[in-house]
Each structure stands twice: as C-alpha cells, then as structure tokens.
Amino acid sequence: VRRVCLLSKRERLYSMRKIPSMFWVPLFLLSSSFSVALDYSVITPRDSLKDGDTLSSTDRVFQLGFFSFDPEEQPQHRFLCLWYKQPFAVVWVANRNNPLYGTSGFLNLSDSGDLQLFDGEHRALWSSSSSSKATKPAKNPYLKINCTGNLLLGDDEEAVLWQSFDDPMNTILAGMKLGKNFKTQQEWSLTSWKTLKDPSTGEYTLSLDTRGLPQLILRKKGDPSYSYRLGSWNGLSFTGAPAMGRENTLFNYKFTSSAQEVNYSWTPRRDIVSRLVLNTTGKLQRFIQSKQHEWNLANTAPEDECDYYSICGAYAVCGISSKNTPSCSCLQGFQPKSGRKWNISRGAEGCVHEVPTECGKKDVFVKFPGMKLPDTSWSWYDSRNAMTLEDCKVKCSSNCSCTAYANTDIRDGGKGCLLWFGDLFDMREYASFGQDVYIRMGFAKKKFKRKEKAGMVVGLVLGIAVVLVVVFACYRKKIMKRYHGESLIKGVGEEDMDMDLPILDIKTIYIATDDFSYINFLGRGGFGPVYKGRLEDGQEIAVKRLCENSGQGVVEFKNEVKLIAKLQHRNLVRLLGCCIQGEERMLIYEYMPNKSLDFFIFDERRRRELDWGKRSNIIYGIARGLLYLHQDSRLRIIHRDLKAGNVLLDNDMNPKISDFGLAKSFGGDQSESSTNRVVGTYGYMPPEYAIDGHFSVKSDVFSFGVLVLEVITGKTNRGFQHADHDLNLLGHVWKLWVEDRAIEVPEEDLLEETCAVSEILRCIHVALLCVQQKPEDRPTMASVVLMFGSDGSLTDPKQPGFFTNRNVPDVSSSLSRSVNQVSITMIQGR
C-alpha cells in the first residue's frame, strides 16, 4: 500500500482519506502483518518519515529515505540519505557520523521548524537546529526536495529555515556553493567519506582558501600543507584545473567575490545531469549521466603526479615524461638549490635564482606563459578593472619583496593586479591552458660571441693597449692604497658617517665570500642579500650587501651603521665592520652558526630541539635586548622590523636581535613619530603603524608579543591555518583565552614538561597584553621584563589588534593605497 501526500501553502491532500470506510478493517488487519511504506512529496509536522518511507522530489529524480551502505557486514547500520533514484547515487547523509541501529528510526518535523532524527528509543541522533538560528518563529513549516536535489525546510512565509545545500558532504550538485560567507561565517566545503561503505568523515577536505587571492585547495587531515591546489580564479577557470577548459561547452562556471561572501558554483549549459564527488582517496571526480542512465566518469583531479602540491619545490615545474613518470626542472634563469637533481617530494628544496635579484633598476621581469599560477597564500591583489598589467608591473617593481605579478582576470585582454611576496611554489606549464606570469629576475650581462677577422695592425694595437692598461692599473692601485681609508667614507658622505668602526677592503670581502658565491648565500633582507664569509684569520662573518642602484637602501644603510656601531649588548648582533666603495655598501657582522630563530621554530623537526628552557631563554633574551634599545642605550631606538627571521642564534642558542636597517632613533623624551612610508613585515606590524604610519616603542612591543606566541606555538601568525576557523594566530590564541582554554595554545611537547606549564601560561598572558589593539594598553618593555621576573598578578588583556583575517576584498581595498610603501621582508636565516 502506498500513499502520496501533496502540500501547497493552503491545503494538504491525503490519498488515504479517499479510501472507503469498508476497507479500513481489512487494511488494519493487513498492516498488522507487514509495515506500510509511504512515499511523500512534502512532509509537515503532522507526518513522520519512518524507515521504509521516502520523500521524493516532484520530478521523481531525488529521494530521501533510510539506507544501509553495507547490508552484508553491517545491515543494522542505517543512515538517512538523499539520493539520485535512477541511476542510484547517494548525494547527502544526515547522520554520517552517527548511524542508526536497526530499522526503528524516524524523522520528525516540529512545529517550531526543527528536523530531528530519532532512534527507536526516541534518542535524537541528528537535528537541523534551525529554530535556534531563526530570527522569528516558523509558520507552518514543511520539508520538500527541490528539482535541483536541495532538501529544503521552509514555511508559509517563504523563509528558508534550513537546506542541505548549506551542509554539503562529499558531493556538489548543480547550483551548490563552495566558499564562505564572512558575515555569517557560513562555510561550504566538501569532506570525503571514510570508505565506500562508511560515509563518516574521511581524511580529505575541499574548500576555498581566502588568504590572499582565493584559491580552491584540497587538504588531507593532519597535513599542515595542501595536498592539491586547483589554483585561483582567473575569470574563466581555476588556473590549475585544465579540465574546466575542456568542459566550458558543457557547464557555466560562476565565481562571486565581495565584502560579504566568496563562492564558486556551476550549472549545466544544456540538459546534462552531473555531480562532483570528493572520493575516499582525495580525488575530485566529475560524473555525467549517460543516455542509458548510467554514471560515466568524465574527469578526475588531480590528473597525474605533477598536480600534487609543490612536489618540485620553489621556482620549479613538474612534467610527465614519456614513461609517464614525473620529473622536475627549474624555470629558465633558475638552478637547483641542491645539486643538479633532486628527489620528487613535497619537501623538495626546488630552485634558486642563477643571478640573485638586487632590488634595483637592473632587475627585470620575465614572462612565463601558459602557467598554473603559483600559490597565492602570500599574495596581494586588486581586482578593479582599472588596474592594467603595466600598473601591476610598476607596483611590483617598487617593492623589493615582490617576486612576481599577473592579471587577476584574463578576460578582455587582462585586468586586475596580483602580486606575490616570497618564493613561488606549485607551478606547472601547460601546452594549451594556464596564464601568463611575470617573475622578477636578476640582471645578467650577456656574453656575446662573434667571429671577426683580426689583422696584424689590430692585434698590435690591442697588445699595446693591454700593456698601457696594466701599467696604469698598477699605478692607480698604488695611489688608491695610499688614500684607501679616506676614499671609502666619501662614497657615502663623511658628514653623515660619524662612526668608530673598522673599514674592510672590498677585495677582502670578495675573497672571504668567494666572489659572493651562491653557495655562501644565506638569505635576503629588506635591502639586499646576505652572504657567509671567512676572513684570512679564520673568523666567520656574515656580509650584508646593499642592493646596487637601490636609492631606497642607502639611507637605511647609513642608519644601520650609525646605530649598531654604538650599540653593545649581549642580545644584539655585533657589527664587525663595513665596506664602502663606489656603489658597493656592505655591513660585516659576526656569523651566527645556528642561523635565525625562524629556521628552528617553524620547522616541525628542528623545533623539537628547543625545549621550554631554550625557548624561554630566547624569549627573555629578546625582551632584554628590546629593553636596552628602548631605555638603556644612549639613544632611544625603535627597531620596527622585529620578527623571527631577524633574531639570530649563537652557538649556545642565545638570541641576538639583528637587521637595524628600518630602525629609528629618538633623543631626549621623544618616543613616537609618524611616517608616510610604512615598511616592515605583515603579521608583526601593529594596527596603528600598518594603517596610519604611527610608530612608537609600543610598536616593537606588539611585534614582541606576536613573536612570543610564535615561539610557544611553533606557528607563524600570518600563515596560521586551522580547520575550524580562518583566524590568524593572534585570533586563535585569543579565542582559546576567552574560552578559558589557554592550555591548548602551546605545542603538546612543551606540556610534557609539567613544571613549565604555569610559566608557559604566564608568557601567553604577557604576550596577549603586548598585542592589544590600542598602543596605550600595551605595557612597556621594562614592565614586560618585570612581569617575566615576578609572580605578581597581571591585568586581563583586551582584544588583540589584527586578531582576525580580514576578508579578501577588504584587504584589497585597504592596501591599495599603500602597497608601494610596504616592504615585506623574506623570513630567511642568516
């Protein structure tokens, strides 16, 4: 016996009511011997969907009912599912992590508009919880399935109380979204099943990453990096999904990005039935229904090994060989970082510039066509149509940390601007897909060979010229050696260089660094590369070389020399000398064999070497160094670029603050100032400096607070990722703090040192005081050192500054006026 229930806004018709009364008795006797299966088109609060009943869409394509995925091994495990009726395919599961046992389960719709799934003992196993989210009470709620496959809970006032499209599982249907609503914090993402017979939450998640330019990414549970990246949207498709280019005649793709929401969806161009499924192994598969009513696999992503995230490392591309195996190669102008070849793995070191960039007029941008755009996690973008590619080049050229640029939209000849900061990862070359990207390269003087006949007269002239040049060079060298010390200083302006510092000959530096060999390359600061060297007496040094023709860096260079030459503290790096000759300007520091703090703290393996004793010593040492700069030195000095990459570690892991190129000094009682040229590193800048250019000693205090939290957690502030939210590290720690869960902030390894727990929690408390929104609320470094050295009570911290990742459109608009002035320094060891 079947019953069809139809509901409009004003009436409900029950076919059972049309059965004559004389049939009730035999029907009752019949129902006592077997259950009655009902098929609804609409469910109201008067109905109850039992195991065996179904709810069907009006076109009979979709059904909701109870289903067992493993009838042979676990027939009693029942799930409330939504499926395609023919050919059969489950697209949504209500109780995926909480199966029913037996066939006594049922689905109820309450008068308040809540869907609830109960077992035979009336225990709730799943609920839509729609009434708690509603702004007003539901009026005559009902449940139905739209022709799109959306299980919709609505009411007579046409309100959507809840819908399955807002709770996706492992399948995307036409019209469903992937993305995020920044206002409601609603997120639409896919999560794979555990196995084909177990729909519970699996290992893989597909979502839109909204840091930088939004990009579609696949992540494996427990893996901090991406598993696969489909790339960013370029107006036509995702740049790492060539299948979308092949499907453009079958589907309409829609990408929406606004201040309130960013999302991606698709609809068929013609009468096509299709579904996208994230399978149990992390593959995204598109199925299309054939005319024979069968599901045919149309394409799969990743398509091959080269699609997996950055298996070749930075500045490298992956290709499939004739033997169908992946192989890595460097982009033109780059060379392997470790030898000629490297193993293909997600930890590959990749490639480096053959000629290091120097942030000067000689740097060039080389076009690489048909590329999968690099990872946009560390990018800036402006999608306004007014931005041209030439505008984008100008912006990138004016920022030393900008490594590449491209259009955000390739339609109509290209528009919008996308900039990258830092190394470029996860690129791939396509034959008939991809996008143009322009990568910054160091200028290399080309050597041209040409054949020409040289007569004896020409040879004689050249010979005489060579002799004259040698004689003149010897004479000049003798004269220059006599006046060498004085001439070096004049290159910068001796009236500005009031310093008592050894001056090294440039020849000595070239010998010490082996002509600035890339083997000795340690990293890059805001204004030039840093190299390791060894003097004739065996002393190891670190040479900071100012970029040639970088007018921006000259002032900072002189500033650093004057400042650090007069600073003496065990927690500040020691300046050994300088070299100034012609356009060459170099600083020579003591070499730190343990490189920088970020080399340890942000590496999962190396940070295990830092127990709490070493980490606390590093934290306290940085605090003492800042206190000296702010209060105890002859001049009050604000560092302005304190970060993990600018804290070096000596043999005993003692911290030494370095890189004073951006520092400002004050005399007398002055302790703050303002600037129109904001420089520093995102993630460490306080709000008042990043937005208004106002800096003070409290700016360094903010950076110190960020650094303390990074040391405790082993995570970067700006690059922090969490499965439950899009907050940065400050926001994550603040969230745990207000929820009284601060014990969850440190790494688990640190908590094993039970005697250190209270000390760690106090450091977290102090750090939160340092990163408060308003500078006047933050303590001075003198107070911070006192807090670390005592057990006194601390005030409650207020909300941190920049505690949440602003949504992308807001970031774009807020930085568009100042991106030229911001120097994002690379986090690399020295």
C-alpha positions, 0 to 999 in steps of 0.5 A: 500500500502506498500513499502520496501526500501533496502540500501547497501553502493552503491545503494538504491532500491525503490519498488515504482519506479517499479510501472507503470506510469498508476497507479500513478493517481489512487494511488494519488487519493487513498492516498488522502483518507487514509495515506500510511504506509511504512515499511523500512529496512534502512532509509537515509536522503532522507526518513522520518519515519512518524507515521504509518511507521516502520523500521524493522530489516532484520530478521523481529524480531525488529521494530521501529515505533510510539506507544501509551502505553495507547490508552484508557486514553491517545491515543494522547500520542505517543512515538517512540519505538523499539520493539520485533514484535512477541511476542510484547515487547517494548525494547527502547523509544526515547522520554520517557520523552517527548511524542508526541501529536497526530499522526503528528510526524516524524523522520528525518535523516540529512545529517550531521548524526543527528536523530531528532524527530519532532512534527507536528509543526516541534518542535524537541522533541528528537535528537541523537546529534551525529554530535556534538560528531563526530570527522569528518563529516558523509558520507552518513549516514543511520539508520538500526536495527541490528539482535541483536535489536541495532538501529544503525546510521552509514555511508559509512565509517563504523563509528558508529555515534550513537546506542541505545545500548549506551542509554539503558532504562529499558531493556538489550538485548543480547550483551548490556553493563552495566558499564562505560567507564572512558575515555569517561565517557560513562555510561550504566545503566538501569532506570525503567519506571514510570508505565506500561503505562508511560515509563518516568523515574521511581524511580529505577536505575541499574548500576555498582558501581566502588568504590572499587571492582565493584559491580552491585547495584540497587538504588531507587531515593532519597535513599542515600543507595542501595536498592539491591546489586547483589554483585561483580564479582567473575569470574563466577557470581555476588556473590549475584545473585544465579540465574546466577548459575542456568542459566550458561547452558543457557547464557555466562556471560562476565565481562571486567575490565581495565584502560579504561572501566568496563562492564558486558554483556551476550549472549545466549549459544544456540538459546534462545531469552531473555531480562532483564527488570528493572520493575516499582517496582525495580525488575530485571526480566529475560524473555525467549521466549517460543516455542509458542512465548510467554514471560515466566518469568524465574527469578526475583531479588531480590528473597525474603526479605533477598536480600534487602540491609543490612536489618540485619545490620553489621556482620549479615545474613538474612534467610527465615524461614519456614513461609517464613518470614525473620529473622536475626542472627549474624555470629558465634563469633558475638552478637547483638549490641542491645539486643538479637533481633532486628527489620528487617530494613535497619537501623538495628544496626546488630552485634558486635564482642563477643571478640573485635579484638586487632590488634595483633598476637592473632587475627585470621581469620575465614572462612565463606563459601558459602557467598554473599560477603559483600559490597565492597564500602570500599574495596581494591583489586588486581586482578593479578593472582599472588596474592594467598589467603595466600598473601591476608591473610598476607596483611590483617593481617598487617593492623589493619583496615582490617576486612576481605579478599577473592579471587577476582576470584574463578576460578582455585582454587582462585586468586586475593586479596580483602580486606575490611576496616570497618564493613561488611554489606549485607551478606547472606549464601547460601546452594549451591552458594556464596564464601568463606570469611575470617573475622578477629576475636578476640582471645578467650581462650577456656574453656575446660571441662573434667571429671577426677577422683580426689583422696584424695592425689590430692585434698590435694595437690591442697588445699595446693597449693591454700593456698601457692598461696594466701599467696604469692599473698598477699605478692607480692601485698604488695611489688608491692604497695610499688614500684607501681609508679616506676614499671609502667614507666619501662614497657615502658622505663623511658628514653623515658617517660619524662612526668608530668602526673598522673599514674592510677592503672590498677585495677582502670581502670578495675573497672571504665570500668567494666572489659572493658565491651562491653557495655562501648565500644565506638569505635576503633582507629588506635591502639586499642579500646576505652572504657567509664569509671567512676572513684570512684569520679564520673568523666567520662573518656574515656580509650584508650587501646593499642592493646596487642602484637601490636609492631606497637602501642607502639611507637605511644603510647609513642608519644601520651603521650609525646605530649598531656601531654604538650599540653593545649588548649581549642580545644584539648582533655585533657589527664587525665592520663595513665596506664602502666603495663606489656603489658597493655598501656592505655591513660585516657582522659576526656569523651566527652558526645556528642561523635565525630563530625562524629556521628552528621554530617553524620547522616541525623537526628542528623545533623539537630541539628547543625545549621550554628552557631554550625557548624561554631563554630566547624569549627573555633574551629578546625582551632584554635586548628590546629593553636596552634599545628602548631605555638603556642605550644612549639613544632611544631606538625603535627597531620596527622590523622585529620578527623571527627571521631577524633574531639570530642564534649563537652557538649556545642558542642565545638570541641576538636581535639583528637587521637595524636597517628600518630602525629609528632613533629618538633623543631626549623624551621623544618616543613616537613619530609618524611616517608616510612610508610604512615598511616592515613585515605583515603579521608583526606590524601593529594596527596603528603603524600598518594603517596610519604610519604611527610608530612608537616603542609600543610598536616593537612591543606588539611585534614582541608579543606576536613573536612570543606566541610564535615561539610557544606555538611553533606557528607563524601568525600570518600563515596560521591555518586551522580547520575550524576557523580562518583566524590568524594566530593572534585570533586563535590564541585569543579565542582559546583565552576567552574560552578559558582554554589557554592550555591548548595554545602551546605545542603538546611537547612543551606540556610534557614538561609539567613544571613549565606549564604555569610559566608557559601560561604566564608568557601567553598572558604577557604576550596577549597584553603586548598585542592589544589593539590600542598602543596605550594598553600595551605595557612597556618593555621594562614592565614586560621584563618585570612581569617575566621576573615576578609572580605578581598578578597581571591585568586581563588583556583586551582584544588583540589588534589584527586578531582576525583575517580580514576578508579578501576584498577588504584587504584589497581595498585597504592596501591599495593605497599603500602597497608601494610603501610596504616592504615585506621582508623574506623570513630567511636565516642568516 
